Amino acid sequence: MEVSDVSALRSPAGVAALEAAAVGGDPLALATRLRAAGHDPHLVSLALTQQRLRRSAAAKLGPDSAAMFFTADAAEQATRRSVSARRAARLAGSGARRVVDLGCGAGADLIALARAGLDVTGVERDPVTAAVAAANVDALGLSARVICAEAASVDLSGYDAAFCDPARRAGGRRVFDPDAYSPPWSFVLALAERIPRTVVKVAPGIDHSRVPVGAEAEWVSERGDVVEAAIWFGPLARVPRRATLLPGAGGASAGGASAGGAELTGSGEREAACGEIGRFLYDPDGAVVRAHLVAELADLVGGRLVDPSIAYLTGDELRAMPFARAYAIEAVLPFGVKRLRAELARRGVGRAEIKKRGTAVTPEQLRPQLRLSGPNAITIVLTRVAGAPIAVLCQPV
């Protein structure tokens, strides 16, 4: 895709091709039909690609995606609408007025920031992606500037807040070392010194040791999947660590609930106590685990770890909350395929959800060996206690 292709898709002929391609169906048959109807073959190819990318982006961006333009990379890496809207609201609530979005991609965060009433400028080094971002802002009827430039070359004078989304891929592979981001971690740290109200998107697997003292590290999950991590600097940093669950149902939280989701906060340095397995098992949300807030969650459920190195909690009371999935324990067995198979047969189990943590056994390996048969369902949790592998048979609450 070229910059000229973005302009072509926005022309009357391009709009007509996009509308004709929106019907879906077999791509080859549809392409043949559109060309036969008089649409330019190149526009047909572009339109079919855009409609495919729009459909793939809909899960992240909702109805906005139907009017937006994408490159393949931009569609894959776009921030989810729920996440970008919450971030924009938090920046606007901090008193920010003029924000620079460094590495704006297709403009998902740029759009959210503009909708939050902020004066925002997007910066994107790739000319095609910059053209896409500008087209998306215009297509959604918003006001924002887009500059095609390297982040390090932009004059940051006059901005009172910054959002930076460094590229975390090189040669098609994910980059996990912040020093290998583009721009690198040194640029991020310098940016936060120059514009204290800075937030930076990072890989969810970032090492806690790379989080600067005084900054806030936040992990965000949506419907149980960890979708993002971000570092909040300066006056934006409120707590050392935060786990945010979207969409949030409110409920109890150590850091308080907000309209942006259920939040659990803490130091990220505490260790939860260990103890015997009780009546209930709690499987913490991935954001809680990534944020090192399992000890704070243990306080909320009145529980303890089943093993000091594994993030499963157990307790004797059922305390429902959004930060963990609760299971009522029916049996705890030393792990062995024959023993487990016999017990499941005795219980008439024909359907099983298999979860694991702290064991090399995989559900794909284990399931066919269990020869499940019967009318009942159960959850099997494979883990270990004091180095010994166990199987916990339980039911989701």
N, C-alpha and C positions, 0 to 999 in steps of 0.2 A: 504494500500500500504506500502511496506517495501523498505528499501534501496536496497535489492537484486532484487526487482522487477524493479527498475530503470535500473540496470545493465542488467537484462534479456531483457528488451525492447530494449536495445541498441545492443544486440547480433544479429548475422545474422538471427536467428530464430525469434527474436523479431521484427526486421525490416520487415521481410517478413509478419508477422502477422499484423503489423501496416499498411502495404501497402494493404493487402487484406481487412482489416477492413475499409479502407478509402472510399470504394464504397458507404457506407451508406445503408439506407433501414431499414426494420424492424429488431430490434436488435436480437430478438429470432431466426428468420429465418436465419439471417446472422451468428449468433453464431453456429447454427446447420450446416450450409454449410461450415464454416471454419474448424470446428472439423472434418467433413466428409472428407475434403481435406487434413487432416493429421496434422493440426496445433495443438500444445499442448493446451489442454483446459484452463489451467491457463493463458497462453499467450493470448489466444483468449479473455478471460475476461478482462485482462489488456489492450489489444489493443482497444477493443470496448470502454472501459471507457476513454482511452486517446483521441480517435477520437471524442468522445462526448465533452470532455473538450476543445479540440482544436477548435471545432466549436463554443462553447460558448465564448471562449476567442478571437475569430477572430474580433469581433466588437471593442474590445479594442486594440488589438495588431496587427491587419492587417495580412498580409501574413506570418509574422514571426511565428504566432501560429501554422501553418501547420507543422513546424519542431520542435516545442517545446514540453516539457513534463510538466505535471501539477498534483498537488493534487487538490481536490475540493476547498479547502480554498484558495489555491494559485491562482487558476483561477479566483475566485470571487474577490479577493482583489488586483489583479495585477494592477499596474498603467497603464493608457492609454498611448499608444505610443506617441501621440501628446504632452502629458504633460511631460512624462519622457524625450523626446527629447529636449523640450524647457528648462527644468531644467538643463540637462546636458550641453547644449550650454551656459546657463548663468553661470554655474560653470566654464566651460572652459574659457569663456570670462573674468572671474574675475582674471585669472592668476593661478588658481589651477592646480596642476600637479598630485598629489598623493592623491586619495580620498578613504575613507572607507565608505562602504554602510552598515549601521547597521540595521539588520532586512531586508535582501534583498529579502526574499520570493522566488518566482520562477525566479527572476532575471530581471524583466522588466526594472528597473532603472539601474541595473548593466550593462545590455546590452547597454542601451543608453549612459551611462558614458564611456564604452569601445569604442563605436562608435565615441564618441566625442574626442577620442585620449587621454583620461586620463588613468593613471596607477591606477587601481581600485581593491580593495579587498572587497568581499562581506562577511558579517557575518550573519549567520542564526542559531538559536538555535535548530531547529527541524532537526534531521538527514535526514529524507526523503526529506524535502523541500530543505535542503542544497544540497543533491545529485541531485535533480531536477534542481536547479540553475546551478550547475556545468555542468550538461548535456546540458542545454540550451545554455550556453556560448560556449561550444564545438560544438554543433549542428549548430550554426550560424557562426562558424569559427572565433570567437573572442578570445581575450586574457584577462582573468581576473582570479583572485584567489577567491576561496570560502572556508571559514573556518566555521566549525560547532562549535559554541560556544555561550555563553551568551554575550550580548553586553558589559556588565559591566566588563567582564573578559579579554577583548582584549587589548593588548598593542597598544596604539595609537601613539607611538613615530614615527616620520617621516612623518605622514600624515599632509597635509596642508589644507585639506578640509574634511568635513564629511556630509553625508546625513543619516538621521535617520528616520526610519519608525516604530514607536512603535506599538506594537499590541494593537488594540482598541476593542478587543472582549474578553469576559470572560464567560465561560459556554454557548457559543453560542449566547450571547447577546452583543449588542454594548455597549461600554464604552464611556461615554461622559465626565467624570471627568478626566482631564489630570493627576491628581495624581494617578489614577488607571490604567494608561497606563502601558505597560510592554515593555521596562523599563519606570519607572515613570518620571514625569515632573522634579523632582529634578535632575535626571540623565541628562536630556536634557539640563537644565540650566548649569550644571557643564561641560557638553561636549562643550557647546558654549564658556565657559570661557577658556577651554583648547585648543580648536581649533576654533578660532574666525570665520573662514569661514565655518559656519555650517548652514544647512537648514534642517528643521524638518517637516515632514508630520503630519498634525493634522486633527481632525474631523472638517468638515465645520461648525458645530454648536459651535465651541469653543467660550467661552466668551471673549470679547475684553479685559476685565480686566486681563486676564491671559497672554496677550501679553506683554513681557518685554519692558520697556522704551528703545527706541533706536533700537528696532527690527522692521522688516517689516512683516506685515501680508498680505498674498495674497490669494484671492479666485479665482479659475479658473472654468470657465464654458465652455462646449463644446456643440454647437448647442442648447443653451438655458438651459442646465442642469448643475447645479453646481456639479462638479465631484471631486474637491479636494480643500483643504486649506493647506497652508504651512507657516511656520515662517522662515524668513531669518535673520541671525544674523551677527554681526560684519560688515566687509567691504561689505558683500552681501546686507545689508539693505540700500536701496536707498531712500525710502519714508516710511511714517508710514503705509499707507494702499494702496493696489493695487487690482483692479479687472481686470482680464485678460480673454478675450473671445477667444476661439479657435474653429474652425479655424478662424483667424482674417482676415477681409477684409480691414484692414488699417482704413482710415477715421480719423475723428477728435478725439482727445483725450486730456485730460488735462495733461496726463503724456507723450504724444507722442506715436506714433504707432511703433511697432517693427515687425520684421519678424516672431516673435513668436506669434503674435496675436494682437488684438486691446486692448489697456490698458487705464484704467482710474485710476488716482491716486489722493491722497489727504490726509488730516489729519485724516479722519474718525470721526471728532468731531463736524463738522459744522451742523447746523440745517437749512433746507430750509424754506423759507417763505411760508405761506398759502395764498390762494386767491380763487376767484370765478372760477368756471369751465368755460374754454374757448372753443375754436373750436376743440382742439385736446386733446387726452388723451395719455399719455406715460406710458407704463408698463415696468419698469426697469428690466434688466437682473438680475437673482438671485445673481450673483457674485457681482453686484453693491450694491444690498440691503444688502448682508452679510458683505460687506466691509464698510458699513456705508458711502457710497459715493453718496447718493441720492442728497445731496445739490450740489455737484460738477456736477452731471448730470443736475440738474435744471439750473445751469449756462449755460450749453451747449445748452439746448433746449429753453432757455429764458422762463422758466416756473416756476411753483409753486406747492406746495402740495395741493391736494384736502382736506386733513385732516392732522393735525400735527402728527398723530400716524399711518398713512397708506402710504405705498410707491407707491402711484399713483401720477403722475405729470400731470398737465394740462398746456396748453399754447395756444396762439393765432396765432402762426406761425408753419408751418410744417418744422422741421429740422431733416432730416433723418440721422441716425447714428447707429452704431452697438450696442450701449449700452442700447437701449430700443426699444420696438415695439410700433409703432405709430398707433393711431386710429383716424379717423375723426368722431367727435361726431354728431349724428343726433338728439338725444333727451335725456333728463334727467328727470326721473320720481321718485317720492316718491315710495319706494318699497311696493308692495302689489301684491299678486299673481293674483287676479281678474283684477286689473288695468293693470298689465303687460300683462296678457293673451289677454285682449281686444285690447291693442295697437298692439301686434304682429299679431293678427288676422286682424286688420285693414290694416296692412302693408303687409299681405300675406306672412308671414314668415313661412317657413317649415323646415328650417335648422338654427340652432343657436349654436355658440360656447359660452359657459358660463364660464366666469372667475370670480374669487372672491378674495377679500382680506378685512379683517376686518369685516366679517359677519359669523354667524353660519350656514347660509343657504348653502347647498351643491348642486352642479349641479345635482347630482344623485337624490336628493329629488325634486328639482324644475322642471326638464325637463318633467316628465310625467304630471305634473300639468298644463303645458302651452298648451298642446294639439296642438302642432305646425302643421300647414297645409298651404301649399301654395308653390309658385315657388321661393320665395326670401330667401336670407340668411342674417344673421346679427350676430354681436357679442354683447353679453349682459355682462356687467361688473357690478357685485354686490359689493357694498362697502358702505361707510357711510360718511356723512359730518356733523361735529359737533354733532356726536352721532346719527344722523337720517339716517336710511338705505335708499339707493337710488339704482336705476337701470339705468345704462348709456347704451343707445343703440348706437352702433357705427359700423364703417366699418374699417377693417385693411387697412392701407395705404401701 
